[in-house]
């Protein structure tokens, strides 16, 4: 391609001139002029001259009619000179930001007219000259910056255009329609570029088109869709496209394509930067200190470190921190971000993935990842990472340290200091991180800290507790005597028991993995006397008949699995007995007036000691907001149907129809 030859000729002419004649600007201009004239190019317009101090810029009007090459030469004292060409609206068409004393721009404007050449003295000071050439074999599809590779092409896989850092303009109207990316379907034409990397690079490509663009990147094999390493459509804006990738050494093929059948012109900015090695990143790791929060942002960082333990291998940009622990202690480290899903992991050695101690992508609330454990004295690497490879945003990192055995002063840290729970409580929360290990439960871990709650039950009641948020991993244990494991009634992540009047103790303990940290659990204590009375007085449904009734003022006696979380339920209900004399299909149809109904079929009326309610089926809103249905096959036996409402205070009149079709008989 012409512009490649121009770049090579300019570089050769300047190099020869620098050796034979020194850094004066005029001899270098003459050498370049002669080299380009030998290629059939003609200088157009006046030769522009000026002088600039470091950091200053000059704006020069330039009139362009066709594809043109602009060369700017820096004189003695100039170390780095940049050039940018702006169209009549001030938009950049081409830019050369290479670090040397000259700049070369090649551009094919969409239409002839007045343009502006911006010359900036980035480093050094001195004279400069600028000249414009046209002619030769330039075409619009060939426009590219001065740093392009040394291969020619027309924009296909057989003959790709070279790609490098800089600003490009082009058009897909002359491309071929042979490929498409995986992120959208396309029958449009595409232009193909070839990028060759000798070292690992971070490559950012922004395409601003006058059509809806799609861009994708393949490695080594241009024609193989399975070789795709990245694809983007409509990011960051509706029609623009962007890729930001860390690429290993090799040959890549970059495609500018269109959504559906769209084609048009585009401007493309390509930026490249060296990616530091893992060793370099680890050497520059930040320091994480107890009580002093660290903060950072993922933009501009790299994905060097990974974890095989969680967070989809932690594919986001990451940042390592050194954490020194003077003595064996409990340690809690929290990564917080409202911009991406955080992942945190701890290693003994920064560069050694096999030295990983733990990884977590969850925390007490959304936007947190928490590591909480006991660590020996020593130096560790804490990595702030993200699960999404495109994670972009800010984060904070905080570390807490307490003695391995905990410390006094935590409410509920012992049986004598237990926190009171009553029937009015619907939830509780706490933190075992600073607590001591006072009570050992059957399903917990030895040495794990615990928090104790005291529950005074005045009447026979159903006691329910369930962990729903936590750091680490905890269990719940229910006892009659806090200090006596022989009185333990249940131990699990959730408890559902009918208990007689008396005093009970609910213990939050770490599980076998020594879980420590914050926790929250839902709690409910319900008098079952009303349920027992309702079950004793339940009317029996008759197959083929419909009963009518009202739940208004009936009292809330049952919990339904499909009526919302049990701590949020509180609608009055009604119960019926269902006698199934032979195995058959049972159908219950519930139609409500004025409320959203819930229909439950139970194998026993009373809540028992088993975890969860004794349900066979639960249904709400089968066809609309006023109807629920259960249709199932049951063995012979006695069952119970409960008419309930969604959430709290949902009540009204209803009609309930029961139909039994014995096995082998035809349903009506």
N, C-alpha and C positions, 0 to 999 in steps of 0.2 A: 504494500500500500504506500501511497505517496507520503503520508505524514510520517511513516516510519523511516522512510528514506530521508525525509527532511530532518528528523531528529538525529539520525546517525550522521548526516552530513554536517549539521550544525555542531554537534559534539566534536567531530573529527577536525573541523576547521578551527574551532576555538582552541582545542588542545594543541594543534600544530602551531597556531599563532602564539599561544602562551609560551611555548618552548623557544620559538625563534625570535619573537619580537617583544615579549614582556606583556604586562597587563593593560597597556593603553587601549582605549575603546575603539579608536578609528581603524587600526589594522585588523582588529577582530571583526568589525563590521565588513570590511572589504573582503576578508577571507570567506565569511558566510555568504556575502552577496555573490561572489564568484562561484561558490559551491552550488547555490540554489539556481543561479542562472544556467549552470551546466546541466541542471535537471529539467530545463525548459520552463522555469518559473520566472515571473516578471514582477519587479517591484512596482507597487502602485502607491500613490499618495506621496506626501512629503516625508523626508527623514526627520523624526522628532528627536530633540535633544533637551536635556535638563540636568539638574543636580539636586540631590536630596540628602538631608540629614537622617540619621537613624530614627526609625519610627515614623517618618513622614511619608506622605504619598502625593502623587501627582495624577490628575485626571486629564486625559488627552482625547479629544474628539476624533473618531475614526469612521469613515464611510465605507461600508462593505456592500458588495453586490452579489458575491458568490463565495464558495468555499475559499477560505484564506488562511495563510500562515503568518502569525505575528511573532517576531523575535525581538526581545529586549535584552540589550547588552549592558552590563555594569562595568564601570571603569575601575581605576586603581582605588583601593580602599573599600570597595564593595565586597562584602562577604556573603550576603544572602539577599536576593532580590526576587520579589513575587510579582505576578501579573494576573489580572482578572479582566475579562471582557464582559461589559454589561450591555443589554439591549436597550431600546428606547424607553422601556418602562423601568429600567434599573435592575432587571433580573440578570443574574450571572449566567452567561452562556458557556464560559470556559475559564479554567483557573489552573495556574501552575504555581504550586507552593513547595516545589522541591528546594532543597537547601544548597543553592549554589548562586553564582554571580550572574546568571542569565536565566531567561524564562522563554519558553516556546509555547504558543497557543495555536491550535488548529481548530477552526470552527466553520460550520455551514449554517448561516443564519436562515431562518424560515422565510424571510423576505428582505430585499435590499433596503438600506436605510442608514440612519445615523446611529452609531454605537459609541461607547465610552471605554477607553483603555485605562484601567487603574494600575499604576505602577507604585509599589510600596517597597521602601527600603527597610527590610526586616532586620538586617544586621550590617553594621558598617555605615559608610557615608561616601558620597562621591558622585561622579557624572554617570549618566546613562544615555543610551540611544535606543530608539525603537523604529522598526521598519516593518512594512506589510508586503507580502508577496502573494501572488495568485497564479493560477495556471497549472500545468502538469496534468495529472490524471485524477484530481481530487473529486470525490463524490460525497454526498451527504451521509451515507452509511458508514464512511470511513473516519468521521470526526472522532478524535481521541486526544488525550493529553500527551505531553512530551515524554512522560515516563513509561509509555506503553512498551510491551515486550517486542522482541525482534522477530515477529512472524506476521505474515500478511494474511488477509482473509476477506470474505465478503459477507459474513454473518450467518454461516450454516455450520453444521457439525463437520462437514467435509472441509470447510474453509472458514474457521471461526475468526472473529475479530479479536485482537489482543486486548487484555484488560489489565489495568494497573491503577495506582492512586491518581486521582484527579477528577476533572469534570468532563463529561461526555455529552454530546447531543446526537440524536439519531432518529430514525423513523422505522416502524415495523411494516410500513406499507409495501416495502420491497422485499420483505422476508419470505420465508417459506412456511407452509403449514404442515409440519411433520411431527411436532411434539406437544406435550402438555404436562403441567405439573400436577402433583397429587392433591393440592389444596383447592382445586376447582376444575371444572370442565372447560375446555377451550377448543374451538375450531379456528382460532385466529392465526395470524402470521406471527412468527417470532424472529428475533435477531439473537445470534449465539456469539458469546465471547469466550475466549480462552484465558484462564488465569493460571500461571505457574508459580508455585511458592517453593523456595529453597529452604525456608525455615518456618517454624510455626508462627502464624500471624493472626491477629484479630482483624477481620475484614468487615467493614460496614458499607453497605450499598443502599443509597436512597434514590429511588426513581420517582420523578415528578413528571407525569405524562399529561397529554391532552386527550386521554382516553382512559378507560378503566383497565389498569395494568395488572399483570400477574408475573411474578418473577420466581425463578427456581434455580437451584444449583446442583450439579451432579459432579461426582468425582471419578476421574480416570476414564470412564466410558460415556461419551457424549450421548449415544443413542439408547442407552439402557435406562428405563424409568426406575429400575431398582437401585440404580447408582445415586439416586437423589439423596442429598444430605439436608436440604432445607427448601421450603416453599412458602411464599407469602402472597396474600391478596388483601388489599384494602387495609394496610397498616402503614403509618399511624392514622391516615385519613381515608375517606371513602374510596378515592381513586388512586392514591399513592401506594407504593409498596416499599418494603424495607427488609433487608436482611442484616443481621448482626451476629457473626459467627466467629468462633475460634477454630481455625483450620490448621490441620497438620500439613507438613510438606507434601507436595504432590501437584498433579494437574487437575484443574477444575474447569467446568463448563457452566457459564452463567447465561441464562435465558431471559430475555425481555419479551414477554408474551402479552396477550390481551384476554380479558374475560369474554367468554362466548366468542363472538366474531369481531370484536372491536380492534381497530388499528389506529395508528397515528404517530405523531412525533413525541419525543420525550427528552428530558434532561436527566442526567444521572451523575450523582456525586459518589465517588469511591474513596474511602479512607482506609489506610492500613497502618497497623502499629505492631511492633514486636511484642510477643507474649513472653513475659519473664518465665524462667524455669521454676519448677516447684521449689528447688533449693533456694532460689533468690527470693521467692515469696515468703518462705519460712524464715529466712534470715531477717526479713523486714517485718515479721509478725508484731502486732501490737501487744500491749501488756494489759491483762485483765486483773484488776486489784479488787479485793473485798471492799464493799462499801462505795466504790467509785464506778458509776455506770460508764460503759464505753458505748459509742455510737458510730454509725457509718452509713454508707450508701453503696448499693451494688453497682450503680452506673459507673462504668469505666474499670470495673474489676473483672476477674477472670475465673473460669471454672477449672481449678487445679485439683481440688480435693473432692473425693467421693466417699460415700458410705454404703456398704452393702446391707446395713441393718435396718434402714427405714427411709422414709421420704422419697421413694422412687429413685433410690441411689443418690439422692441429693444432687440433682443435675444443675442447680442454679449457680450463679456467681458466688464466690465464697471469700471469707476473710478469716485467717487464723490468728489466734491470740495466745500468748504465753501466760500460763497460770501457775504460780508457785504456791505450794502448800507446805508450811513449815512442820506440821505434825498431822498425824492421822485424825481426820475430822469428818463430820457430815458436811456435804457441799451441795448447794443448790445454785444452778446457773440458769437464767431465763433469757431467752432471745424473744424480743417483741417486734412485731411489724404490722402495720395496718395496710401495707402495700402488696405483700406477697405472703405465701404460706411458709413460715420459718421452719428450719431444720437445724438442730444443734447436735454435735457429737464431740466426744472427748477421746484424745489419743495420748499415748505416752510419748511418741515421737512424731513430729510434724510430717516428715517425709515417708513414714512407714504406715501404710493402710492397715497392715496386719496388727499394729499395736493399738487398734481401736478398742476402747473399753465399753462404750455404750453410745447409742444414737437414739434420738427421740424427735418426732415431728408433732407431738401433741402437748398440750398444757392444760391449765385450769380453765382458761377461756379461749375463745377463738383469737387467732393472731399471736399465740404464744407457743413456744416449744420449751419444755423444762427438763433439764437433767437434774436428778436428785438422788444422791447415793452417799456411801461412805468411801473415801479415798485415803490411801496411804500417803505419807509425806513424800514430796517429790515435785518435779516439774512436769506439767502437762500442756498439751495443745488443745485449746477449745476452738472449734470451727463454727462460725456463724454462716449458715448456708440457707438455701431455699429448695423446695421440691420441684419448682417450675424452672425449666431451663431458661425461660425469658423473664425470670424474676427481676423486677426493676423497682427500686425504691429504697427507703430508709429503714434502719433497724436500730435497736439498742440491745445491749448485753449487760447483765448485772449478775454479780456473784455474792452469795452469802455463805458464811462458814460458822458452824457452832461445834462445840465439843462432841465427840463421838457418842457419848452417853446422854446428850441433851443437856438442858439446864432448867433450874426451877423457875416457877412463876407462871406457867401456862395453866389457864383455867381448864379444869377437868382432867388434869394430869394424873390423878389418883382416884381410888374409890371414895376416899373421904372428901375429895374436892369435886365430885361429879356435878356436871351441869344438869339442871332440871329440865325435863321435857314434859309438856302437858297435852291434853286433847286439843288445845287451841293452836298448838304448833303444827305447821305443815312442812317445815323444812329446817335444816340446821347445817352449819358449816364450821370448819375449823382448820387447824394446821398442825400436823404431827412433826413438823421439821425440828422444832425446838423442844418437843415433849420428850419425856423419859419412858423407858420400858418398865411399866409397873405391873402389867397384867399379861399373861400368856394365854392366848385362845387356841382352840384346837386346830383351826384351819389357817392360822397366821404363821408368820416367820419368827423364829427365835431371835430376840434382841431388837425387834422392831418397836418403835415408839407407838404409844396409844393415847387415845382420849376417851374418857368415860362420861356417859350420860345416865341420869337417874330418872326412872319413869314410875310414877305412882298411878296405878290402875284402880279406880274406885269400883268399877263393875266389870262383869265378864265382857271382854272386848276383843276386837280384832286389831292386832298391832302389825303395822306394815312399815318397813323402812327399806329404801333402795338407793344405793350410790348412783349418782348421775353425772358428777363431774369430779375430777381428781387429778392431782399430780402423783406420779408413782402409781402404785397399785395397792388398794386397801381392801379389807374385809370387815363385815359387821358380825358381831356375836351378841346373843341375847342370853342373860343369866338371871337366875333368882338371887344368887349370892355373888356379889362382885368378885370376891377373892377365891371362890371355889369353882374350879373348872368342872367338877362333877355335876353342878347345877346348870350347866350350859344347855339351853334348849335348841339353839340353832346357830350355825356359823356359815356365812356365805356373803356374796356381794349384795344379796337382798334377803329380807326376812318377811314372812307372812304367816303369823301365828294367831290363833285364838287363845287368849290367856285369861285365867281367873283373876279376881281382885287380889292386889298385893303390890309389892315393890319389885321392880325389875331394873336391870342395868344393861344398857346398850353400849357396846365397846367398839370403837373404831380402831383397828390395828393394821399394821403392815402385813402384806401377804408373805408367801415364802421367798419372794424376791427382795425382801427388806424394803417394801414400799414406804416412802416418807413424802410429806408435802401437804399441800392444801387439798381439801375435799369438800363436797357438799352432798347431802342426801335428802330425799323426800321422806316425810314422816306422816303417819296418820294413825290415830287411835280412835276406834269407832265402837260404840256400845252395840253389842250384838243382841241385846234383849229384844229390841224391836224386830230384828230379823228373825229371831226364833219365834216370836208371836205371829209374824206374817207367814212363816213356813207352816206353822201348826194350823193356821186358818186358811191356807191356800185352797181355792176352788178348783175342781177338776174340769179340764176341757173335754168336750165331746167332739169326736171326729165328725166333720161336716157342718158344725154349728159355729156361729159367730157370737162372741161375747163383746159387750160394750162396757166401757168404764171410764174413769178419770184418775190421773195420777195427782191431781191438785190436792195439796195438803196431805198426801199419803206418806210423807217422810222418806228420807234417803236411807235405804237399808242395804243396797247392793252396789258393788263396783263392777263396771263392765269394761272389758279390754278394748272395746272399740268406741268408747265414749270420751276419749281424751285421757291424759295422764291422770292417775288416780288421785293425786294431790289437788287436781283442778276439778274433780267431779263433785256434784252436790245437788242433783236433781231428784225429786221424789219419784217413787217407782211402785209397781204392783207385781205380784207373783201368782202364777197358776201352776197346778199340778198337771202333768201330762203322763197318762198311763198308756204304755205301748204293750198290748197283750201278746203280740207276735212280731217277729222281725219284719220290718217294712220301711217304706219311705214316708217320712214325716215332713209335712209342709206347714209352716206357720207364716201367715200374712198379716202384717200390722199396718193399719192406716190411722194416722194421727191428724188431729185438728188443732192448729194453733201452736204446734211445737215440733222440733226435730226429734223423731223417735229413735230409740235404740232397742233392738230385740236380742235377748240372750237366751240360749238354751243351756241348762246346767244339768249335770248328772247327779248332783246333790244340792239340796236347797241351802243348807248352812255352810258357811265358810269353814273349811277344815284347816288342819295344820300344814298341808302341802303348800309349796311355793305357788303363788298365783291363785286366782279364783278357779273353782272346779267347773270350767266351761266346756261345753261340747262345741258351741258355735256362737258367734257374735256378729251382728249385722246392723248397719245403719244406711239410710238413703239408697235403697236398691235402685229405684227408678227416679225418684225425686225426693225433695226435702221432707215429704210427709209420709213416706212409705219405707218399710223394712221387711225383709223376707229371709227365712231360713228354710232350706230344702235339703234334707240329708237322710241317709239310711241309718236306722237305729236298731240295735238288738232289743228284745223284749225287756221291759223294765220300767221303772218310774223315773220321770225326769221333771224338770221345772222350767217354766218359761217366765222370763222377767221382762216387763215393759218398763223402759227407762228413758231418760232424756240426755241429750248431749250436754256436757259441761255442767254448769251450775244453773239452777232455777228454771230449767226447761220442763214445762208441764202443760197438761191439757187433757182433752178427751180423746178416746181412741176406740177402734174396733179391731178385734183379734180373731182370725179364723184359723181353725186347726183341721188338718186333713191327714188321715192315715191310709196308706195303700199297702196292704200286706204284700210280702215278697211273692212274686209270680203273678200277681193280679195286675190288670191294666189300670194305669192311672186315669182318673177322670179328666 
